[in-house]
Amino acid sequence: MTFETTHSVTLKIWDRSAVDHTLDAVVNDVSARANAPKHHIAVTCSGPNTYTVSLKN
């Protein structure tokens, strides 16, 4: 399950060993698409194994 907009991505990561690598890749992608530095990107756990990566307000 993946939901995307220009400034956010919500995804479900089932493999716990892939969480860090996957979130790092998504942070880089959202940062590039939003033309924002990585420290302006937020990662939140929005449910079991579900993460939202978005541009901070």
Secondary structure, 3 states (H helix, E strand, C coil): CEEECCCEEEEECCCHHHHHHHHHHHHHHHHHHHCCCHHHEEEEEEECCEEEEEECC
